Amino acid sequence: MGPPMPAIEWTVPLRFGVALGLGFLIGLERESTRYEEHKVVFGGVRTHPLISLYGFGCAWLSRDGTAFMLPVGLLSLAGMTAISYFTKLSEHRYGSKSEIAALLTFVVGALALLADVWMAAAIAIVNTFVLSEKPALERWVERLDKAEFLAALKFLIVTVIILPIVPNQDYTEFHINFYVIWQVVVLVSSIGFLGYMLAKRYGEGAGMWLSGVLGGLVSSTAVAIASGRKAEQDPEAGAPGLQATLLAGAVLYPRLLLIIAFVNEQFIGPLAWRFALLGLLGLGLAVTVRMPQREAPTGQGAAGLENPFELSPALLFAGLYVVLSVITVLVRNAMGEAGLLGLSAVVGVTDIVPFIVPLVRHVREPTPLAMSAIVVATMSNVVVRGVYYATLVRAERRETLWRHAAWALLHLPLVFVW
């Protein structure tokens, strides 16, 4: 290997060029807007480079001893933008993005000298992107579901405010760490929210199979129940609903592996081939479902799925995590390995993630007992999904039971293989 490339030394002339180039970038966008929309904007391809150099010069004087020049320069530009803004208001023209863009250009020029160059570049690029993508952003806002946005906002507020101040230490002999718990809640909810939004956006018109795949990122059990209820109302939806249920179950394995990798990466190797095999088995059982001759019914979108960024499912997950962590320790101490395997068979009726995460967190490396308990928990969840769907859809009961029974039984060899 040759010698490493030397790091760029950001000399003053180079920083001057960066300030000029970034100002030109913003000015180019403003100039194109002027021609495309036939609007009068504050500054264009010449003004914005000058504003950036004005900020650079004020920063130079400030660093050279004339400290008041930087705030005075910003205030003088703010005065000019204020005049422009109020002039527009008097002409019944509204909006302040051009004036704010000019102020940001001044800041970019100053940062090009005083701070890391990447900060000036990041502000300039984001500024240009937001200005240029105004039509796309406005269309996106028009389609935005206000309730979903508020749910995500509430969750993010709670996470950003609470997570940094939660103590990162274990409590009691059960090793309850609230910081770790909330980290896992954020991870699981983020994966689920991605699937939830994709299901809302694409699942409605692409068929129940896509609803199953995307819904599996949120909750495979919820997909089984939602698909079963849809098939109750429309008998022709029985086979597509069964396929969606099996596909959601197949997606559970990569979703679960991603969560486990975040908690304890030592489990990735031993679990990867097991989960890949089980996921492919579920996929095979799904694609071989005999579909009706008529066109497949439309998917259910996000019907039956709860927004993972709502506080109630997040707090429910955290509560299950604590309860199952305590129960796992008590059962293991009182009944040993047999008790833990029995508990893993029972947790399938609920969300198995709050059971598996503390299990892999509290061991340094994979053990035969931990691996067996994880496989048994997933097997239990397969059985529960099959029972739910078979109970709701009588017409597909035989198909549902034998496919889920075969899938569950194929877990058993992996319980004993190490």
Secondary structure, DSSP 8 states (H G I E B T S, - for coil): -----------HHHHHHHHHHHHHHHHHHHHHHHHHHT---S--TTHHHHHHHHHHHHHHHHHTT-TTHHHHHHHHHHHHHHHHHHHHHHTT----HHHHHHHHHHHHHHHHHHS-HHHHHHHHHHHHHHHHTHHHHHHHHHH--HHHHHHHHHHHHHHHHHGGGS--S-BTTTTB-HHHHHHHHHHHHHHHHHHHHHIIIIIHHH-HHHHHHHHTTT-HHHHHHHHHHHHHH-GGGHHHHHHHHHHHHHHHHHHHHHHHHHH-GGGHHHHHHHHHHHHHHHHHHHHTS---SS------TTTT---TTSHHHHHHHHHHHHHHHHHHHHHHHHHHHHHHHHHHHHGGGS-SHHHHHHHHHT-SS--HHHHHHHHHHHHHHHHHHHHHHHHH-GGGHHHHHHHHHHHHHTTHHHHH--
